[in-house]
Amino acid sequence: MTDSGRDTHFGYKTVDLDAKQGMVDDVFRSVASRYDLMNDLMSGGLHRAWKDALVTAVNPPRSEQPFRLIDVAGGTGDVAFRVVEAGGGGTQVTVCDINPDMLAVGRERAAERGLDAAVAFVDGNAETLPFPDKSFDAYTIAFGIRNVPRIEAALAEAFRVLKTGGRFLCLEFSTVDVPGLDALYDLYSFNVIPALGRSVAGDAEAYRYLVESIRRFPKPAAFAQMIAAAGFRRVNAKPLTGGIVAMHSGWRL
Ligand SMILES: C[S@@+](CC[C@H](N)C(=O)[O-])C[C@H]1O[C@@H](n2cnc3c(N)ncnc32)[C@H](O)[C@@H]1O
């Protein structure tokens, strides 16, 4: 059965579910070569601290014990490299992303870092992962899930590919809940980010989409419920930096 004809949102625009993926792909094709620089500029380097918090939660074994992580919507490999560097010799990461341009940048970066044996880059859709059931010890998705048209399908796939005892971890922009910071954050999001997008990545529209898609994403409690509905247990939502970002987690038990 196809969902074609059902509506969703691309930023603030209402679009067909299938059209959304094409528009998201255009955004990341257009920004791939400048993506990592833009992350640093837009977040003032904060994305590094958020990713470090994610890696601490993944907690890969420091030993030779085999540990397989899938990093979905893993783009240019940032989370994968951090996990491999934190883990021991048995840590293997598969980056799975729908965008060949983002993956190409990731492969280059892995080779430069000498991490190509520990990190594999696979073209694939979060909604239909090209991996067998119960094949990973942990699943991460950082700043990716709000781009996926069918979030429930992606959560069901996360559950399917995790082994029993495996952990789901998601970093995503969230809802700022600190008085004063919310107004500042709005000003920054709707003015500074598109301007940076225009001058550095040559694409203000792409970055306007990013800001709008953040505002449309479900609130932490609603997203936690969706994770639980996919079958995960001990679901938790942890705000980071005043709620600019949230880390959601759950276990396949
Ligand atoms: C904001 S980037 C995040 C990249 C990386 N995780 C990071 O934190 O730097 C979002 C990524 O989601 C990917 N993406 C969008 N839709 C996807 C889908 N349906 N399946 C897999 N990846 C998808 C995009 O290609 C892009 O690389």
The ligand as an SDF file (V2000), in Angstrom:
LIG
                    3D

 27 29  0  0  0  0  0  0  0  0999 V2000
   20.5420   17.2940    9.2150 C   0  0  0  0  0  0  0  0  0  0  0  0
   21.2840   15.9050    8.3980 S   0  0  0  0  0  0  0  0  0  0  0  0
   21.9760   15.0120    9.7470 C   0  0  0  0  0  0  0  0  0  0  0  0
   23.2740   14.3210    9.4280 C   0  0  0  0  0  0  0  0  0  0  0  0
   24.0270   13.7280   10.6210 C   0  0  0  0  0  0  0  0  0  0  0  0
   23.2190   12.7640   11.3370 N   0  0  0  0  0  0  0  0  0  0  0  0
   24.5260   14.7890   11.5710 C   0  0  0  0  0  0  0  0  0  0  0  0
   23.9910   14.8680   12.6860 O   0  0  0  0  0  0  0  0  0  0  0  0
   25.4280   15.5400   11.2070 O   0  0  0  0  0  0  0  0  0  0  0  0
   19.8800   14.9380    7.9570 C   0  0  0  0  0  0  0  0  0  0  0  0
   20.1900   13.7320    7.1010 C   0  0  0  0  0  0  0  0  0  0  0  0
   18.9810   12.9610    6.9700 O   0  0  0  0  0  0  0  0  0  0  0  0
   19.0460   12.3050    5.7170 C   0  0  0  0  0  0  0  0  0  0  0  0
   17.7080   11.7690    5.3780 N   0  0  0  0  0  0  0  0  0  0  0  0
   16.6000   12.4650    5.0460 C   0  0  0  0  0  0  0  0  0  0  0  0
   15.5740   11.6330    4.8040 N   0  0  0  0  0  0  0  0  0  0  0  0
   16.0300   10.3670    5.0090 C   0  0  0  0  0  0  0  0  0  0  0  0
   15.4550    9.0730    4.9360 C   0  0  0  0  0  0  0  0  0  0  0  0
   14.1680    8.9030    4.6010 N   0  0  0  0  0  0  0  0  0  0  0  0
   16.2200    8.0020    5.2060 N   0  0  0  0  0  0  0  0  0  0  0  0
   17.5350    8.1530    5.5480 C   0  0  0  0  0  0  0  0  0  0  0  0
   18.1440    9.3450    5.6310 N   0  0  0  0  0  0  0  0  0  0  0  0
   17.4020   10.4480    5.3760 C   0  0  0  0  0  0  0  0  0  0  0  0
   19.5520   13.3980    4.8130 C   0  0  0  0  0  0  0  0  0  0  0  0
   20.0200   12.8930    3.5900 O   0  0  0  0  0  0  0  0  0  0  0  0
   20.6390   14.0320    5.6810 C   0  0  0  0  0  0  0  0  0  0  0  0
   21.8980   13.4490    5.4500 O   0  0  0  0  0  0  0  0  0  0  0  0
  1  2  1  0
  2  3  1  0
  2 10  1  0
  3  4  1  0
  4  5  1  0
  5  6  1  0
  5  7  1  0
  7  8  2  0
  7  9  1  0
 10 11  1  0
 11 12  1  0
 11 26  1  0
 12 13  1  0
 13 14  1  0
 13 24  1  0
 14 15  1  0
 14 23  1  0
 15 16  2  0
 16 17  1  0
 17 18  1  0
 17 23  2  0
 18 19  1  0
 18 20  2  0
 20 21  1  0
 21 22  2  0
 22 23  1  0
 24 25  1  0
 24 26  1  0
 26 27  1  0
M  CHG  2   2   1   9  -1
M  END
$$$$
